[in-house]
Amino acid sequence: MQALARKGLMTCQPRFLFVLLLLLLGWGCTRKLETPQFDAQAISARAMTDYDLNKDGFLDAKELERCPGLKSCLKRLDRDGDGRLSRAELEEGLAAYGESRLALVEVMCKVTLGGQPLAGASVVLEPESFMGESIKPARGTTNEQGQARMQADDAPQPGCHLGIYRVRISKIDNNGPDTVPARYNTQTQLGIEVGPGTKAPYVFRLTPAR
């Protein structure tokens, strides 16, 4: 009986070890997607503090020039159509992020320079500072068609957190100067909102330095 038991154990060991290896590999590769925490009131308050320079309770067109991300979603957030953003409008618009319960949304960007696809360019979605630390930057590199699939830092799969971003696009060849004008990277004028309904690719039509 003991001999048979030992023989059975020896027969089962390879199978057991194989299953154990699969489990260990699965645990090592699988990471839980965490949904960022959004406090619409806190985010709105920080945005007003950062950009409401005249302290009138609104972000007007001039003030929004300093915040490409908010400027990009002015049309969606401006409920009364007066061309300004109030704190209440910000809170209402941002509440949708938390209500969606989305951890990541797939984001594709397409970049052209002078009307031609820009390959090998670095695209960075940088959360506006008032968004806090709950969302991470996302990065991608454009292919021959000028398309980049974005992935948030530390995310286990492609996708971005919901939020308001400024966009930085650059391309440096052979450690030389950036071939993309500063107005699209270090002094960027580009911004986007990644919302619950994001579907179509974001297209950035850049023009060469003048």
C-alpha beads as a LAMMPS data file, in Angstrom:
LAMMPS data file: protein, C-alpha beads

210 atoms
209 bonds

1 atom types
1 bond types

-500.0 500.0 xlo xhi
-500.0 500.0 ylo yhi
-500.0 500.0 zlo zhi

Masses

1 110.0

Atoms # bond

1 1 1 0.000 0.000 0.000
2 1 1 2.774 2.420 0.906
3 1 1 4.524 1.691 -2.362
4 1 1 1.333 2.395 -4.292
5 1 1 0.808 5.625 -2.342
6 1 1 4.346 6.761 -3.110
7 1 1 3.854 5.881 -6.770
8 1 1 0.593 7.880 -6.861
9 1 1 2.254 10.864 -5.212
10 1 1 5.125 10.779 -7.696
11 1 1 2.632 10.603 -10.566
12 1 1 0.682 13.589 -9.264
13 1 1 3.688 15.785 -8.449
14 1 1 4.437 17.028 -11.992
15 1 1 0.773 17.882 -12.547
16 1 1 0.554 19.608 -9.163
17 1 1 3.702 21.619 -9.818
18 1 1 2.418 22.641 -13.256
19 1 1 -0.874 23.895 -11.799
20 1 1 1.004 25.710 -9.034
21 1 1 3.251 27.398 -11.593
22 1 1 0.237 28.590 -13.578
23 1 1 -1.336 30.054 -10.456
24 1 1 1.860 31.844 -9.488
25 1 1 2.262 33.259 -12.982
26 1 1 -1.350 34.374 -12.977
27 1 1 -1.005 36.120 -9.640
28 1 1 2.171 37.814 -10.785
29 1 1 0.692 39.114 -14.036
30 1 1 -2.821 40.066 -12.960
31 1 1 -3.287 43.455 -11.371
32 1 1 -6.577 44.812 -10.196
33 1 1 -7.874 47.883 -11.988
34 1 1 -8.654 50.543 -9.422
35 1 1 -11.174 53.265 -10.145
36 1 1 -9.749 56.718 -9.314
37 1 1 -11.522 58.639 -6.580
38 1 1 -13.076 61.896 -7.803
39 1 1 -14.144 64.674 -5.465
40 1 1 -15.878 67.090 -7.835
41 1 1 -16.173 69.809 -5.196
42 1 1 -12.495 69.690 -4.266
43 1 1 -11.340 69.564 -7.885
44 1 1 -13.555 72.527 -8.824
45 1 1 -12.354 74.540 -5.842
46 1 1 -8.697 73.963 -6.803
47 1 1 -9.388 74.951 -10.412
48 1 1 -10.983 78.227 -9.309
49 1 1 -8.093 78.942 -6.943
50 1 1 -5.533 78.295 -9.681
51 1 1 -7.145 80.198 -12.552
52 1 1 -9.748 82.694 -11.301
53 1 1 -7.246 85.551 -11.216
54 1 1 -9.763 88.378 -10.786
55 1 1 -11.683 86.433 -8.108
56 1 1 -15.086 87.069 -9.683
57 1 1 -16.207 83.451 -9.324
58 1 1 -15.848 82.636 -13.023
59 1 1 -13.185 81.408 -15.406
60 1 1 -13.415 83.644 -18.459
61 1 1 -11.841 83.221 -21.897
62 1 1 -8.645 85.053 -20.935
63 1 1 -8.176 82.996 -17.777
64 1 1 -8.852 79.744 -19.643
65 1 1 -5.962 80.527 -22.013
66 1 1 -3.704 79.489 -19.136
67 1 1 -5.400 76.094 -18.840
68 1 1 -5.533 74.176 -22.152
69 1 1 -7.390 71.264 -20.577
70 1 1 -10.314 73.325 -19.310
71 1 1 -10.386 75.413 -22.462
72 1 1 -10.833 72.230 -24.510
73 1 1 -14.033 71.268 -22.679
74 1 1 -15.521 74.758 -22.239
75 1 1 -18.361 73.989 -24.646
76 1 1 -19.461 70.895 -22.710
77 1 1 -19.181 72.409 -19.242
78 1 1 -20.620 75.869 -20.006
79 1 1 -24.269 75.073 -19.279
80 1 1 -25.615 78.618 -19.620
81 1 1 -23.579 79.413 -22.738
82 1 1 -22.084 82.652 -21.421
83 1 1 -18.531 81.700 -22.427
84 1 1 -17.397 81.325 -18.808
85 1 1 -17.153 78.532 -16.283
86 1 1 -18.576 78.852 -12.793
87 1 1 -17.649 76.597 -9.908
88 1 1 -21.134 75.078 -10.036
89 1 1 -20.742 74.259 -13.739
90 1 1 -17.390 72.628 -13.046
91 1 1 -18.810 70.523 -10.232
92 1 1 -21.738 69.383 -12.358
93 1 1 -19.526 68.422 -15.270
94 1 1 -16.923 66.621 -13.179
95 1 1 -19.504 64.646 -11.203
96 1 1 -19.927 62.389 -14.245
97 1 1 -16.414 61.008 -13.727
98 1 1 -17.176 59.518 -10.347
99 1 1 -20.634 58.358 -11.382
100 1 1 -19.236 56.389 -14.334
101 1 1 -17.185 54.038 -12.103
102 1 1 -14.768 53.562 -15.011
103 1 1 -11.185 52.625 -14.192
104 1 1 -9.745 53.138 -17.685
105 1 1 -11.026 54.204 -21.092
106 1 1 -9.220 53.476 -24.325
107 1 1 -7.778 56.585 -25.943
108 1 1 -6.237 56.878 -29.392
109 1 1 -4.452 59.998 -30.566
110 1 1 -3.548 60.911 -34.136
111 1 1 -0.871 63.488 -34.852
112 1 1 -0.064 65.245 -38.106
113 1 1 2.590 67.880 -38.736
114 1 1 2.114 70.083 -41.766
115 1 1 -0.690 67.809 -42.925
116 1 1 1.422 64.631 -42.839
117 1 1 1.282 61.827 -40.229
118 1 1 3.997 62.340 -37.614
119 1 1 5.653 59.008 -36.785
120 1 1 7.844 58.361 -33.764
121 1 1 6.461 61.248 -31.743
122 1 1 6.012 61.089 -27.982
123 1 1 2.504 61.979 -26.818
124 1 1 1.951 62.686 -23.127
125 1 1 -1.406 63.396 -21.501
126 1 1 -0.575 65.343 -18.354
127 1 1 -3.419 65.777 -15.846
128 1 1 -4.141 69.405 -15.054
129 1 1 -2.762 70.046 -11.574
130 1 1 -6.176 70.701 -10.029
131 1 1 -7.181 67.106 -10.836
132 1 1 -5.033 65.993 -7.897
133 1 1 -3.078 62.771 -7.657
134 1 1 -5.945 60.349 -8.249
135 1 1 -5.292 60.174 -12.000
136 1 1 -1.983 59.427 -13.676
137 1 1 -0.341 60.760 -16.834
138 1 1 -0.723 58.645 -19.963
139 1 1 1.861 58.120 -22.691
140 1 1 2.156 56.751 -26.190
141 1 1 4.361 56.832 -29.289
142 1 1 2.934 57.431 -32.752
143 1 1 3.249 54.774 -35.462
144 1 1 3.742 55.330 -39.207
145 1 1 0.139 56.512 -39.479
146 1 1 0.715 59.054 -36.722
147 1 1 -1.461 57.114 -34.276
148 1 1 -0.655 56.475 -30.622
149 1 1 -2.499 54.189 -28.228
150 1 1 -2.308 55.788 -24.801
151 1 1 -1.571 54.007 -21.533
152 1 1 -1.683 55.504 -18.038
153 1 1 1.426 55.223 -15.903
154 1 1 1.461 52.001 -13.842
155 1 1 -1.685 50.713 -15.584
156 1 1 -1.622 46.979 -16.442
157 1 1 -3.210 47.603 -19.845
158 1 1 -3.736 50.435 -22.334
159 1 1 -6.196 53.129 -21.361
160 1 1 -6.475 56.449 -19.566
161 1 1 -8.174 57.672 -16.435
162 1 1 -11.096 60.021 -16.855
163 1 1 -9.982 63.596 -16.428
164 1 1 -8.839 66.885 -17.892
165 1 1 -5.380 66.915 -19.454
166 1 1 -2.899 69.155 -21.170
167 1 1 -1.194 67.432 -24.086
168 1 1 2.536 67.507 -24.843
169 1 1 3.805 66.241 -28.187
170 1 1 7.481 66.093 -29.082
171 1 1 9.915 64.344 -31.412
172 1 1 13.653 64.452 -30.922
173 1 1 15.792 62.812 -33.611
174 1 1 19.324 61.635 -32.763
175 1 1 19.479 63.745 -29.600
176 1 1 18.956 66.878 -31.632
177 1 1 16.442 69.713 -31.077
178 1 1 12.760 68.943 -30.850
179 1 1 11.244 68.935 -34.331
180 1 1 7.841 69.868 -32.867
181 1 1 7.317 73.546 -31.951
182 1 1 7.331 74.463 -28.245
183 1 1 3.680 75.513 -28.390
184 1 1 2.866 71.805 -28.537
185 1 1 5.166 70.600 -25.737
186 1 1 7.079 72.763 -23.239
187 1 1 4.683 75.680 -23.794
188 1 1 1.746 73.570 -24.891
189 1 1 -1.520 75.071 -25.984
190 1 1 -3.127 71.647 -26.389
191 1 1 -5.654 70.116 -24.028
192 1 1 -8.320 67.423 -23.972
193 1 1 -10.983 65.981 -21.737
194 1 1 -11.208 62.205 -21.417
195 1 1 -14.821 61.630 -20.444
196 1 1 -17.148 58.651 -19.994
197 1 1 -18.336 58.967 -23.603
198 1 1 -14.887 59.136 -25.207
199 1 1 -14.967 57.217 -28.499
200 1 1 -13.388 58.906 -31.504
201 1 1 -9.597 59.398 -31.752
202 1 1 -8.239 62.767 -30.674
203 1 1 -6.666 64.414 -33.729
204 1 1 -3.897 66.976 -33.321
205 1 1 -3.106 68.886 -36.507
206 1 1 0.204 70.575 -35.792
207 1 1 1.792 73.236 -37.936
208 1 1 5.571 73.669 -38.341
209 1 1 7.444 76.465 -36.602
210 1 1 7.043 79.765 -38.374

Bonds

1 1 1 2
2 1 2 3
3 1 3 4
4 1 4 5
5 1 5 6
6 1 6 7
7 1 7 8
8 1 8 9
9 1 9 10
10 1 10 11
11 1 11 12
12 1 12 13
13 1 13 14
14 1 14 15
15 1 15 16
16 1 16 17
17 1 17 18
18 1 18 19
19 1 19 20
20 1 20 21
21 1 21 22
22 1 22 23
23 1 23 24
24 1 24 25
25 1 25 26
26 1 26 27
27 1 27 28
28 1 28 29
29 1 29 30
30 1 30 31
31 1 31 32
32 1 32 33
33 1 33 34
34 1 34 35
35 1 35 36
36 1 36 37
37 1 37 38
38 1 38 39
39 1 39 40
40 1 40 41
41 1 41 42
42 1 42 43
43 1 43 44
44 1 44 45
45 1 45 46
46 1 46 47
47 1 47 48
48 1 48 49
49 1 49 50
50 1 50 51
51 1 51 52
52 1 52 53
53 1 53 54
54 1 54 55
55 1 55 56
56 1 56 57
57 1 57 58
58 1 58 59
59 1 59 60
60 1 60 61
61 1 61 62
62 1 62 63
63 1 63 64
64 1 64 65
65 1 65 66
66 1 66 67
67 1 67 68
68 1 68 69
69 1 69 70
70 1 70 71
71 1 71 72
72 1 72 73
73 1 73 74
74 1 74 75
75 1 75 76
76 1 76 77
77 1 77 78
78 1 78 79
79 1 79 80
80 1 80 81
81 1 81 82
82 1 82 83
83 1 83 84
84 1 84 85
85 1 85 86
86 1 86 87
87 1 87 88
88 1 88 89
89 1 89 90
90 1 90 91
91 1 91 92
92 1 92 93
93 1 93 94
94 1 94 95
95 1 95 96
96 1 96 97
97 1 97 98
98 1 98 99
99 1 99 100
100 1 100 101
101 1 101 102
102 1 102 103
103 1 103 104
104 1 104 105
105 1 105 106
106 1 106 107
107 1 107 108
108 1 108 109
109 1 109 110
110 1 110 111
111 1 111 112
112 1 112 113
113 1 113 114
114 1 114 115
115 1 115 116
116 1 116 117
117 1 117 118
118 1 118 119
119 1 119 120
120 1 120 121
121 1 121 122
122 1 122 123
123 1 123 124
124 1 124 125
125 1 125 126
126 1 126 127
127 1 127 128
128 1 128 129
129 1 129 130
130 1 130 131
131 1 131 132
132 1 132 133
133 1 133 134
134 1 134 135
135 1 135 136
136 1 136 137
137 1 137 138
138 1 138 139
139 1 139 140
140 1 140 141
141 1 141 142
142 1 142 143
143 1 143 144
144 1 144 145
145 1 145 146
146 1 146 147
147 1 147 148
148 1 148 149
149 1 149 150
150 1 150 151
151 1 151 152
152 1 152 153
153 1 153 154
154 1 154 155
155 1 155 156
156 1 156 157
157 1 157 158
158 1 158 159
159 1 159 160
160 1 160 161
161 1 161 162
162 1 162 163
163 1 163 164
164 1 164 165
165 1 165 166
166 1 166 167
167 1 167 168
168 1 168 169
169 1 169 170
170 1 170 171
171 1 171 172
172 1 172 173
173 1 173 174
174 1 174 175
175 1 175 176
176 1 176 177
177 1 177 178
178 1 178 179
179 1 179 180
180 1 180 181
181 1 181 182
182 1 182 183
183 1 183 184
184 1 184 185
185 1 185 186
186 1 186 187
187 1 187 188
188 1 188 189
189 1 189 190
190 1 190 191
191 1 191 192
192 1 192 193
193 1 193 194
194 1 194 195
195 1 195 196
196 1 196 197
197 1 197 198
198 1 198 199
199 1 199 200
200 1 200 201
201 1 201 202
202 1 202 203
203 1 203 204
204 1 204 205
205 1 205 206
206 1 206 207
207 1 207 208
208 1 208 209
209 1 209 210
